[in-house]
Each structure stands twice: as C-alpha cells, then as structure tokens.
Amino acid sequence: MMSGLASINWRDLTEAAPVVVVCLLMPLTYSIAEGIGLGFISYAAIKVMSGKGREINISVWVISALFIAKLFFL
C-alpha cells in the first residue's frame, strides 16, 4: 500500500504536503474517507495559496467542495 509513495515528487511541497496530510489523518481519524477528503481539501488550498490554482482540475474543486459541505453541514 505504501509503494505508491515512491512516485510522489517530494521536492515539490505543493504535491508532497497533501500526501503527508492523508497519510497522517487516515489513522488519526480512523476513517479512510475523512483522510482522503481532507487530503483533497488541503491539495486545493495549498495549490491556491502557492499561486498554482490553475493547475487544479475541476473535478478536484467539486470533490473538495463536497467534502467541505460534508464537514460543515453534516
């Protein structure tokens, strides 16, 4: 399961930070879905804050918005 981490570009912080968030939050929240959802949110937020918001696909925006709605409204 951890073999996919070898293909991550660890030199690009905007790619590596969301991976760390997902890897830490999945066991801490006892939920794979929560960890992945917060990973999507952190990916979009970090890309926007670094000025690389145009690199984000529309599907990532939609999934991030759905997870944000789930966190705040459910």
NORQUI-V847853 format. One record per residue. N is the residue number from 1. RES is the residue in one letter. PHI is phi in whole degrees, -180 to 180 (NA if undefined). Layout:
((N RES PHI) (N RES PHI))
This chain:
((1 M NA) (2 M -86) (3 S -66) (4 G -67) (5 L -68) (6 A -69) (7 S -90) (8 I -77) (9 N -81) (10 W -74) (11 R -80) (12 D -96) (13 L -64) (14 T -71) (15 E -96) (16 A -81) (17 A -62) (18 P -63) (19 V -66) (20 V -64) (21 V -59) (22 V -64) (23 C -64) (24 L -84) (25 L -81) (26 M -60) (27 P -74) (28 L -72) (29 T -95) (30 Y 57) (31 S -148) (32 I -66) (33 A -63) (34 E -65) (35 G -63) (36 I -68) (37 G -62) (38 L -69) (39 G -67) (40 F -62) (41 I -63) (42 S -67) (43 Y -61) (44 A -64) (45 A -65) (46 I -68) (47 K -64) (48 V -66) (49 M -67) (50 S -90) (51 G 86) (52 K -110) (53 G -63) (54 R -74) (55 E -78) (56 I -83) (57 N -73) (58 I -62) (59 S -65) (60 V -67) (61 W -62) (62 V -66) (63 I -65) (64 S -62) (65 A -64) (66 L -66) (67 F -69) (68 I -64) (69 A -62) (70 K -64) (71 L -67) (72 F -93) (73 F -113) (74 L -121))
